[in-house]
Amino acid sequence: MSKGHSTPARAKAKAKPAKPKKPRKDFPLFPHVCGQWVKKVRGKLFYFGVWDDPKGALNKWLDQRDDLLAGRTPRQHDPDALTVGQLCDLFLDSRERLVESGELTAGTLRDYHAAAKVVASVLGKQASVEQLCPADFARLRSKFAKGQGPKSLEGHVARVRAIFNYADKNGLLERSLSKLWGTEFKKPSKTVLTKHRTATVRMFTPAEVRKLIDGASPQVAAQIWLGINCGLGATDLAKLRLDQVAGEWLNVPRSKTGIMRRCWLWPETRQAITGAIQARPEPKDATLSEVLFITKYGRDWTHQGALSSEFAKLAKRVGIVGKGKTHYTLRHVFQTVGDETRDFVAVSAIMGHASGSISDHYRERIGDDRLRAVSEHVRGWLLTETTETEATASEGVAQ
């Protein structure tokens, strides 16, 4: 027999066993030629057991999945240990009880839910809280920082720290929090926050506000008027009821702080509200029957950030773009212009600010004359430029 040709026996010895089929279509592992079930994670192959034991391989994958997807070396898991998912659920349950008792706003609860979702995604729902390390929290902070400004990052870090502080204060942790998240998981420094705030001027000129109003739909126009007239933000606007805008004075609690605010409604604002009501679509949900602002889809304006989205499209359409050009900027404008009256207490009362001072504790009311004076001043700031422009135009025609 010539060299280079295999005998039938040798050919049979070299034959490789046929790979098994996956137990089901959505089985997350695949059979490797080495005889094991394998998964490629972050560009690297990991092995979870022999072909004959797909169930055991799957269980091993599920046990190590969160660590591997997070880029960690798989750690031994204690089935009785508190997991990240369990901690998030316990914390959110406690916050929901505070909402029910009126000690926390629904908006803050939504922020906590969003933060918990990212925590579970990055750290892994099944990861043991006790086995987390500073590197895990460094990755979590980087995730929050991506595409976010320092102020947003500050809020994200504060909410995550609240989640883990809950575990610490309720005796759910044996390790200290400092060892858990190390030195990197902290809020941006005051210097960074100050530089960011001063680098982004959040203001509109009177002409820009008028331009936005002129280009807006009836509902968005009314939202702009209420933003500049009373310093209302998106959540406050979305919750406004028809009966709350029926008179000359608006009396509503601020969603974020729960503080009651009172504001005189300008004639222009009341006219815009009338226009919004006339153009108001029929709500799809009966619970929204008394809500002032309804989207064209029949939903409330908190749905998927409707106001932010519509305002951004409006601003782009009328040529007012750049950082600090959002609907929320109207609150900055009201505060800035209102402060020119030097009646800071009245401005804060309209804005719904909570200073926590002893004076706030003892102050039972603020006179309507003071509140109206602030509102009139802001109205004058907004309308004076228009009046002067119209007067100049008239003089030009006369000549």
Secondary structure, DSSP 8 states (H G I E B T S, - for coil): --TT---HHHHHHH--------SSTT-S-EE-TTSEEEEEETTEEEEEEETT-HHHHHHHHHHHHHHHHTT-------TTS-BHHHHHHHHHHHHHHHHHTTSS-HHHHHHHHHHHHHHHHHH-TTSBGGG--HHHHHHHHHHHHTT--HHHHHHHHHHHHHHHHHHHHTT--SS-HHHHHTTT-S---HHHHHHHHHHS-----HHHHHHHHHHS-HHHHHHHHHHHHH---HHHHHH-BGGGGSSSEEEEE-TTT--EEEEE--HHHHHHHHHHHHT----SSGGGTTBS-B-TTSSBTTGGGHHHHHHHHHHHHTT--STT-STTHHHHHHHHHHGGGS-HHHHHHHHT-----HHHHH-----HHHHHHHHHHHHHHHHHHHHHHHHHHHHHHH-
